[in-house]
Amino acid sequence: MVLLVLLWGYAWITAKIALRYASALDASVVRLVFGTLFLFVFVLWSRTSLRPAHWKWLIVIGVLQTAGLTISNNLALVRGEPGGISMLTFTMPFWVALIAWPALGERIRGWQWLAVLMALVGLVLILQPWSLQASLLGKIIAVLGGICWAIGVICAKYLQSRKRVDIINFTFWQTVCGTIPIVLAERMFDTATIEWNATFVFCALFIGVGATGLGWVMWLYVLHRLPAGTTSLSSLGVPVVAGISSWLQLGERAGPVELSGMILIGAALALVSWLNIRQSQQTEPLLAKTS
């Protein structure tokens, strides 16, 4: 779990660096193609069936949780820094709580309201809509990525409550379904060319094979061997690693207002994880995605 948090956290830095040499669409295609190839090899190695199931949900979750989140992250990173962007993306649990109420009938109760309120205040402090700074669009795109992730989570929860799902098989085909629209969009709209060099190749392999492919396999492994509350709480280290790494390597500096917002969101995420541990809730493997 520690290695996974470090891998996913630093992936935000390599994704930012990769965008110096490729457009957001190109970087997304490279990442997802490498990740899909790795998962294909893993499916063969694990002797899991390659026959897809639940096509409707594969397409919906793939488009939202794979394509939507990946392209949103890259577009946001073009305009912002990894620390703040990763924290905004990690507002996902609070959008899940708000959407699950009307969609699944899961009411927000007790301390959950405090966590949601803290997250929303933190979100406003990071966005700072009153200042109309140049990075505002990137921050909004990061929030939209978190919302895409949240809707994918809701769909996954709905599916798992009604059908038996082979997690490895579903993960592979979900990635395939998310990769296809990104590739089509890149072919149709992207006129830029990738600047292939050693730095870009390293970043592409790190975020594609490492964070996307191997990261998913590691996540499935720890979910089956650690308590759900432990994995949920540990994953909060991802934006922390991203923020510290961005500060050390890229010189990212958050102002006092933005830093206060990041701290508030981090505290709200910790509160949500603590509540999950207390309630002994099981985290579904389909719901995870972190970079």
C-alpha positions in Angstrom: 0.0 0.0 0.0 2.9 2.4 0.8 4.5 1.6 -2.6 1.1 2.2 -4.3 0.6 5.6 -2.7 4.1 6.7 -3.7 3.5 5.4 -7.3 0.1 7.1 -7.7 1.3 10.3 -6.0 4.4 10.7 -8.1 2.4 9.9 -11.3 0.9 13.4 -11.1 4.4 14.8 -11.4 5.3 12.6 -14.4 2.0 13.4 -16.0 2.7 17.1 -15.7 6.2 16.7 -17.2 4.8 14.6 -20.1 2.6 17.4 -21.0 5.7 19.5 -22.0 6.2 17.1 -24.9 2.6 16.1 -25.9 -0.9 17.5 -25.9 -3.5 16.5 -23.3 -5.1 14.1 -25.8 -1.9 12.6 -27.0 -0.7 12.0 -23.4 -4.0 10.5 -22.5 -3.8 8.1 -25.5 -0.3 7.0 -24.6 -1.2 6.4 -21.0 -4.3 4.4 -21.6 -2.8 2.3 -24.4 0.2 1.4 -22.3 -2.1 0.7 -19.3 -4.5 -1.4 -21.4 -1.7 -3.5 -22.8 -0.3 -4.2 -19.4 -3.8 -5.2 -18.1 -4.3 -7.5 -21.1 -1.0 -9.3 -20.3 -2.2 -9.6 -16.6 -5.6 -11.0 -17.6 -3.8 -13.7 -19.7 -1.3 -14.4 -16.9 -4.1 -14.7 -14.3 -6.1 -17.0 -16.6 -9.1 -14.8 -16.2 -11.8 -15.0 -18.9 -11.5 -12.5 -21.6 -15.2 -12.6 -22.4 -16.7 -9.2 -21.6 -19.9 -8.9 -19.5 -22.3 -6.1 -18.6 -21.6 -4.2 -21.8 -23.8 -1.3 -21.0 -22.0 -0.6 -17.7 -18.6 -1.2 -19.2 -19.2 1.6 -21.7 -20.7 4.0 -19.2 -18.1 3.5 -16.5 -15.3 3.3 -19.0 -16.3 6.6 -20.6 -16.8 8.3 -17.3 -14.2 6.8 -15.0 -11.4 6.0 -17.5 -11.8 8.5 -20.4 -13.5 11.4 -18.6 -11.2 11.3 -15.6 -8.0 10.8 -17.6 -8.6 13.6 -20.1 -9.8 15.9 -17.3 -6.7 15.4 -15.3 -4.4 16.1 -18.2 -6.4 19.2 -19.3 -6.3 20.5 -15.8 -2.6 19.8 -15.4 -1.9 21.9 -18.5 -3.3 24.9 -16.6 -2.4 24.0 -13.0 0.1 22.3 -10.7 -0.1 18.7 -9.6 -0.6 19.4 -5.8 -3.7 21.5 -6.2 -5.1 19.6 -9.1 -4.8 16.2 -7.4 -6.6 17.6 -4.3 -9.5 18.9 -6.4 -9.8 15.6 -8.1 -9.9 13.9 -4.7 -13.1 15.7 -3.9 -14.7 12.7 -5.5 -16.0 11.1 -2.2 -18.1 14.2 -1.5 -19.7 14.2 -4.9 -20.4 10.5 -4.4 -22.2 11.3 -1.1 -24.2 14.1 -2.8 -25.1 12.1 -5.9 -25.8 8.8 -4.0 -28.6 10.5 -2.0 -31.0 10.9 -4.9 -29.6 8.1 -7.1 -29.2 5.3 -4.6 -31.1 6.5 -1.6 -28.0 6.7 0.6 -28.7 9.6 2.9 -25.9 11.8 4.3 -26.0 11.5 8.1 -24.3 13.0 11.2 -20.6 13.7 10.8 -20.8 13.2 7.1 -22.5 16.6 6.8 -19.5 18.2 8.5 -17.1 16.5 6.1 -19.1 17.6 3.1 -19.3 21.2 4.4 -15.5 21.2 5.1 -14.9 19.9 1.5 -17.1 22.5 -0.1 -15.5 25.4 1.9 -12.1 24.0 0.9 -13.2 23.8 -2.7 -14.2 27.5 -2.8 -10.9 28.5 -1.1 -8.9 26.6 -3.7 -10.9 27.8 -6.7 -11.0 31.4 -5.4 -13.7 32.4 -8.0 -13.6 36.0 -6.9 -10.1 36.5 -8.2 -10.6 35.2 -11.7 -7.0 34.0 -11.9 -5.7 32.3 -15.0 -5.6 28.9 -13.4 -9.3 28.9 -12.6 -10.3 27.0 -15.7 -7.9 24.2 -14.9 -9.2 24.0 -11.4 -12.8 23.7 -12.6 -11.8 21.0 -15.1 -10.2 19.1 -12.2 -13.4 19.3 -10.2 -15.4 18.1 -13.3 -12.9 15.1 -13.4 -13.8 14.3 -9.8 -17.5 14.5 -10.7 -16.9 12.1 -13.6 -15.1 9.7 -11.2 -18.0 10.0 -8.7 -20.7 9.2 -11.3 -18.6 6.2 -12.3 -18.5 5.1 -8.6 -22.3 5.4 -8.3 -22.7 3.3 -11.5 -20.3 0.7 -10.1 -22.1 0.6 -6.8 -25.4 0.1 -8.6 -24.0 -2.7 -10.7 -22.3 -4.6 -7.9 -25.5 -4.5 -5.8 -27.3 -6.4 -8.5 -24.8 -8.5 -10.5 -21.8 -10.7 -9.9 -18.8 -8.9 -11.3 -15.4 -10.4 -12.2 -13.2 -7.5 -11.0 -10.1 -8.3 -13.2 -12.2 -8.8 -16.3 -14.3 -5.7 -15.7 -11.2 -3.6 -15.0 -9.6 -4.6 -18.3 -12.7 -4.0 -20.4 -13.6 -0.8 -18.6 -10.1 0.5 -19.6 -10.6 -0.6 -23.2 -14.0 1.1 -23.4 -12.4 4.3 -22.0 -9.4 4.2 -24.3 -11.4 3.9 -27.6 -13.2 7.4 -27.4 -9.9 9.1 -26.4 -8.1 7.5 -29.4 -10.9 8.6 -31.7 -10.9 12.1 -30.3 -7.2 12.3 -30.7 -7.4 11.1 -34.4 -10.2 13.6 -35.2 -9.2 16.8 -33.3 -5.5 16.7 -32.3 -3.1 18.2 -34.8 -0.1 18.4 -32.4 2.7 15.9 -32.6 4.5 14.1 -29.7 8.1 15.1 -29.0 9.5 11.7 -28.4 12.6 11.8 -26.2 13.9 9.9 -23.2 12.1 12.1 -20.7 8.7 11.6 -22.4 9.2 7.9 -22.8 10.1 7.5 -19.1 7.0 9.5 -18.1 4.8 7.6 -20.5 6.0 4.2 -19.2 5.7 5.4 -15.6 2.1 6.7 -15.8 0.9 4.1 -18.4 2.5 0.8 -17.3 3.2 1.8 -13.8 0.4 4.0 -12.4 -2.4 2.8 -14.7 -1.5 -0.9 -15.4 0.5 -2.1 -12.4 -1.2 0.4 -10.1 -4.6 -1.2 -10.8 -3.2 -4.7 -10.1 -1.6 -3.5 -6.9 -4.8 -1.9 -5.8 -6.8 -5.1 -6.4 -4.2 -7.0 -4.4 -4.3 -4.7 -1.3 -8.1 -4.6 -1.3 -8.2 -8.3 -0.9 -5.6 -8.3 1.9 -6.1 -5.2 3.9 -9.2 -3.9 5.8 -11.2 -1.5 3.6 -10.8 1.3 6.1 -7.0 1.0 6.0 -6.9 1.2 2.2 -9.3 4.1 2.1 -7.3 6.1 4.7 -3.9 5.2 3.1 -5.0 6.4 -0.3 -5.3 9.9 1.1 -1.5 9.9 0.9 -1.8 10.2 -2.9 -2.5 14.0 -3.1 0.0 14.5 -0.2 2.8 12.8 -2.2 1.7 14.7 -5.3 1.8 18.0 -3.4 5.2 17.4 -1.7 6.7 16.1 -4.9 5.4 19.1 -6.9 6.8 21.5 -4.3 10.3 19.8 -4.3 10.6 19.1 -8.1 8.5 21.6 -9.8 8.6 24.5 -7.4 4.8 24.6 -6.8 3.8 27.1 -4.2 0.3 27.4 -2.8 -0.8 30.7 -1.4 -2.3 30.9 2.1 -5.9 30.8 0.9 -5.3 27.9 -1.5 -3.3 26.0 1.1 -6.1 26.5 3.7 -8.5 25.0 1.2 -6.2 22.0 0.6 -5.9 21.4 4.3 -9.7 21.6 4.7 -10.3 19.1 2.0 -7.6 16.8 3.4 -9.2 16.9 6.8 -12.6 16.2 5.3 -11.2 13.2 3.5 -9.6 11.9 6.7 -13.0 12.3 8.5 -14.8 10.4 5.8 -12.2 7.5 6.0 -12.5 7.5 9.8 -16.3 7.2 9.6 -15.9 4.4 7.1 -13.6 2.5 9.5 -16.1 3.0 12.4 -19.0 1.7 10.3 -16.9 -1.2 9.0 -18.0 -0.5 5.4 -16.5 -2.6 2.6 -15.0 -0.6 -0.3 -15.8 -2.1 -3.6 -12.7 -2.7 -5.9 -14.5 -1.1 -8.9 -14.7 2.2 -7.1 -11.0 3.0 -7.1 -9.0 5.2 -9.4 -6.5 7.7 -8.1 -4.5 9.4 -10.7 
